[in-house]
Amino acid sequence: MRLPVRNAGSANDCSDALPGRTEADMGWAPAAARGGEMTEQGNGSSRLGWLGTGRMGTVLVSRLLSAGHKVTVYNRTMTKAQPLAALGAEVTGSAAGLADCDIVFATVGTPQDLMDAVLGPGGLATGSSAPSILVDCSTISADASRQIRQQLTPRGTALLAAPVMGNPKAAEAGRLTLAVSGPREAFDTAEPYLRLLGAGSTYVGDDEQARIVKLCHNLFLGIVAQSMAEVTVLAEKSGISRQAFLACLNNSVMGSTFTRYKTPAYVNLEFEPTFTATLLRKDFDLGLAAAREREVPMPVASLVHQLVQSLVGHGYGESDFAALLCLAAEASGLELTSEDKDVSDGLGPVFPAALGEPEATE
Protein backbone atom coordinates (compact mmCIF):
# COMPACT_ATOMS: atom_id res chain seq x y z
CA MET A 1 0.00 0.00 0.00
CA ARG A 2 1.14 3.56 -0.64
CA LEU A 3 0.93 6.07 2.18
CA PRO A 4 1.20 9.84 1.78
CA VAL A 5 4.73 11.17 1.78
CA ARG A 6 5.47 14.08 4.11
CA ASN A 7 8.37 16.45 4.25
CA ALA A 8 11.42 15.16 6.04
CA GLY A 9 12.33 16.22 9.54
CA SER A 10 15.86 16.12 10.96
CA ALA A 11 17.76 12.84 10.97
CA ASN A 12 19.85 8.70 16.88
CA ASP A 13 29.11 2.80 25.63
CA CYS A 14 31.54 1.45 23.21
CA SER A 15 34.97 1.64 24.76
CA ASP A 16 37.23 3.88 26.72
CA ALA A 17 39.99 5.97 25.20
CA LEU A 18 42.01 4.41 22.44
CA PRO A 19 45.79 4.91 22.44
CA GLY A 20 46.93 7.48 19.93
CA ARG A 21 48.84 10.63 19.33
CA THR A 22 49.20 13.37 21.89
CA GLU A 23 47.58 16.76 21.44
CA ALA A 24 51.01 18.25 20.80
CA ASP A 25 51.54 15.73 17.99
CA MET A 26 48.28 16.90 16.43
CA GLY A 27 49.20 20.57 16.62
CA TRP A 28 46.70 21.45 19.34
CA ALA A 29 47.24 22.36 22.95
CA PRO A 30 44.70 23.44 25.58
CA ALA A 31 44.20 27.13 26.20
CA ALA A 32 46.59 27.26 29.16
CA ALA A 33 49.41 25.82 27.04
CA ARG A 34 48.74 28.47 24.38
CA GLY A 35 49.34 31.26 26.87
CA GLY A 36 45.72 31.76 27.85
CA GLU A 37 43.06 30.24 30.07
CA MET A 38 39.60 28.91 29.55
CA THR A 39 37.32 31.79 30.50
CA GLU A 40 34.83 30.98 33.22
CA GLN A 41 31.34 32.31 33.70
CA GLY A 42 30.02 33.28 37.06
CA ASN A 43 28.93 29.69 37.74
CA GLY A 44 32.44 28.34 37.09
CA SER A 45 31.72 26.98 33.62
CA SER A 46 33.28 27.72 30.26
CA ARG A 47 31.67 30.19 27.89
CA LEU A 48 29.54 28.15 25.52
CA GLY A 49 28.39 28.88 21.98
CA TRP A 50 26.09 27.03 19.61
CA LEU A 51 26.15 27.16 15.83
CA GLY A 52 22.93 26.02 14.16
CA THR A 53 19.62 26.09 16.02
CA GLY A 54 17.37 23.88 13.95
CA ARG A 55 15.19 21.35 15.71
CA MET A 56 18.09 19.31 17.10
CA GLY A 57 20.18 22.34 18.04
CA THR A 58 17.24 23.95 19.81
CA VAL A 59 16.61 20.86 21.95
CA LEU A 60 20.27 20.50 22.92
CA VAL A 61 20.78 24.18 23.72
CA SER A 62 17.67 24.03 25.88
CA ARG A 63 19.25 21.23 27.90
CA LEU A 64 22.35 23.33 28.56
CA LEU A 65 20.22 26.33 29.54
CA SER A 66 18.12 24.16 31.86
CA ALA A 67 21.33 23.05 33.57
CA GLY A 68 22.15 26.68 34.36
CA HIS A 69 24.72 27.41 31.65
CA LYS A 70 24.84 30.58 29.62
CA VAL A 71 24.87 29.91 25.88
CA THR A 72 25.36 32.27 22.94
CA VAL A 73 23.70 31.03 19.75
CA TYR A 74 23.84 31.78 16.05
CA ASN A 75 21.63 30.54 13.26
CA ARG A 76 21.67 31.60 9.62
CA THR A 77 17.89 32.10 9.79
CA MET A 78 17.71 34.35 12.82
CA THR A 79 14.04 33.70 13.58
CA LYS A 80 14.88 30.08 14.45
CA ALA A 81 17.08 31.29 17.29
CA GLN A 82 14.43 33.48 18.91
CA PRO A 83 12.72 30.71 20.94
CA LEU A 84 16.07 30.13 22.66
CA ALA A 85 16.38 33.84 23.42
CA ALA A 86 13.10 33.52 25.33
CA LEU A 87 14.75 30.75 27.39
CA GLY A 88 17.74 32.94 28.24
CA ALA A 89 20.20 32.36 25.40
CA GLU A 90 22.09 35.28 23.91
CA VAL A 91 21.65 35.55 20.14
CA THR A 92 24.48 36.85 17.97
CA GLY A 93 24.18 38.05 14.39
CA SER A 94 27.07 36.09 12.88
CA ALA A 95 29.12 32.97 13.40
CA ALA A 96 32.08 35.24 14.16
CA GLY A 97 30.10 36.43 17.17
CA LEU A 98 30.82 33.06 18.80
CA ALA A 99 34.60 33.35 18.40
CA ASP A 100 35.15 34.54 21.99
CA CYS A 101 33.44 31.45 23.41
CA ASP A 102 35.63 28.73 24.90
CA ILE A 103 33.64 25.82 23.47
CA VAL A 104 31.33 26.05 20.45
CA PHE A 105 28.98 23.24 19.43
CA ALA A 106 27.67 22.88 15.87
CA THR A 107 24.57 21.18 14.48
CA VAL A 108 24.25 22.11 10.81
CA GLY A 109 22.84 20.39 7.74
CA THR A 110 25.70 19.66 5.36
CA PRO A 111 29.51 19.65 5.23
CA GLN A 112 29.40 22.81 3.14
CA ASP A 113 27.20 24.53 5.71
CA LEU A 114 29.79 23.75 8.38
CA MET A 115 32.72 24.90 6.27
CA ASP A 116 30.94 28.14 5.37
CA ALA A 117 29.98 28.87 8.98
CA VAL A 118 33.44 28.09 10.36
CA LEU A 119 35.84 29.11 7.59
CA GLY A 120 33.81 31.29 5.22
CA PRO A 121 33.44 35.10 5.31
CA GLY A 122 32.38 36.17 8.78
CA GLY A 123 33.00 32.62 9.94
CA LEU A 124 33.68 31.34 13.42
CA ALA A 125 37.44 30.98 12.96
CA THR A 126 38.23 33.77 10.50
CA GLY A 127 38.85 36.67 12.88
CA SER A 128 41.52 37.51 15.43
CA SER A 129 40.09 35.09 17.98
CA ALA A 130 38.69 31.58 17.84
CA PRO A 131 37.24 29.12 20.34
CA SER A 132 39.51 26.61 22.04
CA ILE A 133 37.24 23.72 21.04
CA LEU A 134 34.69 23.17 18.27
CA VAL A 135 32.38 20.21 18.89
CA ASP A 136 30.70 19.19 15.65
CA CYS A 137 27.56 17.19 16.34
CA SER A 138 26.56 17.11 12.67
CA THR A 139 26.69 14.05 10.42
CA ILE A 140 29.39 14.70 7.83
CA SER A 141 31.96 12.52 6.10
CA ALA A 142 35.35 11.77 7.61
CA ASP A 143 37.03 13.49 4.64
CA ALA A 144 35.10 16.74 5.16
CA SER A 145 35.77 16.60 8.89
CA ARG A 146 39.48 16.08 8.26
CA GLN A 147 39.62 19.12 5.94
CA ILE A 148 38.03 21.32 8.60
CA ARG A 149 40.33 19.91 11.30
CA GLN A 150 43.40 20.74 9.18
CA GLN A 151 42.20 24.33 8.81
CA LEU A 152 41.39 24.78 12.50
CA THR A 153 44.52 23.26 14.04
CA PRO A 154 46.89 26.10 13.03
CA ARG A 155 44.42 28.56 14.58
CA GLY A 156 44.64 26.77 17.94
CA THR A 157 41.14 25.28 17.79
CA ALA A 158 40.65 21.59 18.52
CA LEU A 159 37.91 19.85 16.56
CA LEU A 160 35.91 17.14 18.27
CA ALA A 161 33.83 15.02 15.90
CA ALA A 162 30.75 14.19 17.95
CA PRO A 163 27.90 12.94 15.73
CA VAL A 164 24.70 12.35 17.65
CA MET A 165 22.82 9.07 17.63
CA GLY A 166 19.12 9.71 17.99
CA ASN A 167 16.62 12.24 16.71
CA PRO A 168 15.22 15.38 18.36
CA LYS A 169 12.49 13.45 20.17
CA ALA A 170 15.08 11.11 21.65
CA ALA A 171 17.10 14.19 22.59
CA GLU A 172 14.10 15.69 24.39
CA ALA A 173 13.78 12.48 26.40
CA GLY A 174 17.47 12.53 27.31
CA ARG A 175 18.19 9.36 25.28
CA LEU A 176 20.63 10.90 22.81
CA THR A 177 24.16 9.44 22.74
CA LEU A 178 27.32 10.68 21.09
CA ALA A 179 30.49 9.09 19.75
CA VAL A 180 33.39 11.52 20.09
CA SER A 181 36.85 11.60 18.56
CA GLY A 182 39.64 14.15 18.49
CA PRO A 183 42.28 15.33 20.97
CA ARG A 184 41.74 13.54 24.28
CA GLU A 185 42.34 16.60 26.44
CA ALA A 186 39.76 18.54 24.43
CA PHE A 187 37.28 15.72 25.06
CA ASP A 188 38.02 15.77 28.78
CA THR A 189 37.34 19.52 28.83
CA ALA A 190 34.08 19.25 26.87
CA GLU A 191 32.80 16.04 28.48
CA PRO A 192 30.87 17.68 31.37
CA TYR A 193 28.80 19.56 28.77
CA LEU A 194 28.48 16.58 26.45
CA ARG A 195 27.09 14.64 29.39
CA LEU A 196 24.26 17.15 29.71
CA LEU A 197 23.15 16.61 26.12
CA GLY A 198 21.79 13.12 26.65
CA ALA A 199 22.57 9.65 27.93
CA GLY A 200 26.32 9.98 27.57
CA SER A 201 29.26 10.28 25.22
CA THR A 202 31.95 7.74 24.38
CA TYR A 203 35.49 8.66 23.41
CA VAL A 204 36.51 6.44 20.48
CA GLY A 205 39.84 7.84 19.25
CA ASP A 206 42.00 10.85 18.43
CA ASP A 207 41.09 11.37 14.77
CA GLU A 208 37.91 10.78 12.71
CA GLN A 209 36.81 7.49 14.30
CA ALA A 210 33.51 8.96 15.49
CA ARG A 211 32.40 9.42 11.88
CA ILE A 212 32.87 5.67 11.28
CA VAL A 213 31.01 4.84 14.49
CA LYS A 214 28.03 6.85 13.23
CA LEU A 215 28.05 4.99 9.89
CA CYS A 216 28.23 1.64 11.70
CA HIS A 217 25.34 2.75 13.90
CA ASN A 218 23.17 3.62 10.91
CA LEU A 219 24.02 0.40 9.06
CA PHE A 220 22.80 -1.47 12.13
CA LEU A 221 19.74 0.80 12.28
CA GLY A 222 18.67 -0.28 8.79
CA ILE A 223 19.37 -3.96 9.43
CA VAL A 224 17.29 -3.99 12.63
CA ALA A 225 14.44 -2.08 10.97
CA GLN A 226 14.33 -4.62 8.12
CA SER A 227 14.44 -7.60 10.49
CA MET A 228 11.70 -6.03 12.60
CA ALA A 229 9.57 -5.55 9.48
CA GLU A 230 10.00 -9.18 8.36
CA VAL A 231 9.09 -10.80 11.69
CA THR A 232 6.16 -8.40 12.16
CA VAL A 233 4.73 -9.42 8.77
CA LEU A 234 5.20 -13.11 9.63
CA ALA A 235 3.32 -12.60 12.90
CA GLU A 236 0.45 -10.73 11.21
CA LYS A 237 0.06 -13.34 8.47
CA SER A 238 -0.19 -15.87 11.29
CA GLY A 239 -3.17 -14.05 12.78
CA ILE A 240 -1.39 -11.95 15.43
CA SER A 241 -1.95 -8.20 15.58
CA ARG A 242 1.10 -6.02 15.13
CA GLN A 243 0.36 -4.35 18.47
CA ALA A 244 0.29 -7.66 20.36
CA PHE A 245 3.39 -9.04 18.66
CA LEU A 246 5.46 -5.91 19.21
CA ALA A 247 4.29 -5.60 22.84
CA CYS A 248 5.63 -9.11 23.42
CA LEU A 249 8.86 -8.37 21.56
CA ASN A 250 9.43 -5.14 23.46
CA ASN A 251 9.00 -6.89 26.82
CA SER A 252 11.50 -9.61 25.91
CA VAL A 253 15.28 -9.58 25.92
CA MET A 254 15.08 -8.64 22.23
CA GLY A 255 13.24 -5.42 22.98
CA SER A 256 15.25 -2.20 22.82
CA THR A 257 14.90 1.56 22.85
CA PHE A 258 14.80 1.37 19.04
CA THR A 259 12.12 -1.34 18.74
CA ARG A 260 9.92 0.47 21.24
CA TYR A 261 10.49 3.80 19.51
CA LYS A 262 9.46 2.40 16.11
CA THR A 263 6.46 0.48 17.42
CA PRO A 264 3.89 3.27 16.76
CA ALA A 265 5.07 3.49 13.14
CA TYR A 266 4.71 -0.26 12.62
CA VAL A 267 1.36 -0.54 14.42
CA ASN A 268 -0.34 2.58 13.05
CA LEU A 269 1.60 3.00 9.78
CA GLU A 270 2.86 6.42 10.87
CA PHE A 271 5.71 7.19 8.50
CA GLU A 272 6.20 10.89 9.09
CA PRO A 273 9.97 10.94 8.89
CA THR A 274 12.39 11.11 11.75
CA PHE A 275 15.00 9.81 9.26
CA THR A 276 14.13 9.37 5.60
CA ALA A 277 14.79 6.36 3.42
CA THR A 278 16.88 8.58 1.13
CA LEU A 279 19.13 9.64 4.01
CA LEU A 280 19.47 6.04 5.17
CA ARG A 281 20.46 5.02 1.64
CA LYS A 282 23.18 7.69 1.69
CA ASP A 283 24.59 6.30 4.94
CA PHE A 284 24.51 2.76 3.54
CA ASP A 285 26.40 4.03 0.49
CA LEU A 286 29.05 5.57 2.75
CA GLY A 287 29.18 2.67 5.18
CA LEU A 288 29.58 0.01 2.51
CA ALA A 289 32.22 2.13 0.76
CA ALA A 290 34.15 2.24 4.04
CA ALA A 291 33.77 -1.53 4.33
CA ARG A 292 35.14 -2.07 0.83
CA GLU A 293 38.05 0.25 1.56
CA ARG A 294 38.91 -1.88 4.59
CA GLU A 295 38.13 -5.25 2.94
CA VAL A 296 35.29 -6.02 5.35
CA PRO A 297 32.55 -8.24 3.89
CA MET A 298 29.05 -7.15 4.91
CA PRO A 299 26.61 -9.53 3.22
CA VAL A 300 23.61 -8.71 5.41
CA ALA A 301 24.13 -4.95 5.16
CA SER A 302 24.58 -5.26 1.40
CA LEU A 303 21.21 -6.98 1.05
CA VAL A 304 19.48 -4.39 3.24
CA HIS A 305 21.13 -1.69 1.11
CA GLN A 306 19.26 -3.04 -1.91
CA LEU A 307 16.00 -3.19 0.04
CA VAL A 308 16.44 0.45 1.08
CA GLN A 309 17.12 1.28 -2.57
CA SER A 310 13.89 -0.52 -3.47
CA LEU A 311 12.07 1.49 -0.82
CA VAL A 312 13.25 4.71 -2.45
CA GLY A 313 12.37 3.36 -5.89
CA HIS A 314 8.83 2.60 -4.73
CA GLY A 315 8.32 6.27 -3.87
CA TYR A 316 9.07 6.19 -0.15
CA GLY A 317 12.27 8.22 -0.37
CA GLU A 318 10.97 11.06 1.80
CA SER A 319 9.05 8.81 4.17
CA ASP A 320 10.51 7.38 7.34
CA PHE A 321 12.63 4.30 6.74
CA ALA A 322 10.15 2.32 8.89
CA ALA A 323 8.18 2.09 5.64
CA LEU A 324 10.36 -1.00 5.03
CA LEU A 325 7.36 -2.67 6.65
CA CYS A 326 5.29 -1.84 3.56
CA LEU A 327 7.74 -3.54 1.21
CA ALA A 328 7.91 -6.63 3.41
CA ALA A 329 4.11 -6.82 3.48
CA GLU A 330 3.79 -6.30 -0.28
CA ALA A 331 6.29 -9.08 -0.96
CA SER A 332 4.18 -11.36 1.26
CA GLY A 333 0.84 -10.50 -0.30
CA LEU A 334 -0.31 -8.83 2.90
CA GLU A 335 -2.43 -5.68 2.73
CA LEU A 336 -1.62 -3.39 5.65
CA THR A 337 -4.12 -1.21 7.46
CA SER A 338 -3.53 0.98 10.46
CA GLU A 339 -4.47 -0.67 13.74
CA ASP A 340 -5.15 2.79 15.18
CA LYS A 341 -3.90 1.88 18.65
CA ASP A 342 -2.53 4.10 21.40
CA VAL A 343 0.97 2.66 21.84
CA SER A 344 3.99 4.23 23.47
CA ASP A 345 7.23 5.03 21.69
CA GLY A 346 9.05 4.16 24.90
CA LEU A 347 10.58 7.61 25.28
CA GLY A 348 8.14 8.95 27.84
CA PRO A 349 8.44 8.44 31.59
CA VAL A 350 5.53 5.96 31.75
CA PHE A 351 4.91 2.88 29.60
CA PRO A 352 1.24 2.08 28.78
CA ALA A 353 -0.09 -1.16 30.19
CA ALA A 354 -0.16 -2.65 26.69
CA LEU A 355 3.62 -2.52 26.55
CA GLY A 356 4.55 -2.66 30.20
CA GLU A 357 7.84 -1.78 31.79
CA PRO A 358 10.53 -3.71 29.86
CA GLU A 359 11.86 -6.72 31.70
CA ALA A 360 14.48 -9.32 30.78
CA THR A 361 12.34 -12.34 29.88
CA GLU A 362 12.86 -15.13 27.39
URFEN-V557929 format. One record per helix or strand. SS is the DSSP state (2 for helix, 1 for strand). FROM is the first residue (numbers start at 1). TO is the last residue. Records with the same first field share a line. If there is no record, write none. Layout:
SS->FROM-TO + FROM-TO
This chain:
2->31-34 + 55-66 + 78-86 + 95-98 + 111-119 + 142-153 + 168-172 + 184-196 + 209-237 + 242-251 + 257-268 + 277-293 + 299-316 + 321-331
1->40-40 + 46-46 + 48-51 + 71-74 + 90-91 + 103-106 + 133-136 + 158-161 + 164-165 + 177-181 + 200-205 + 276-276 + 320-320
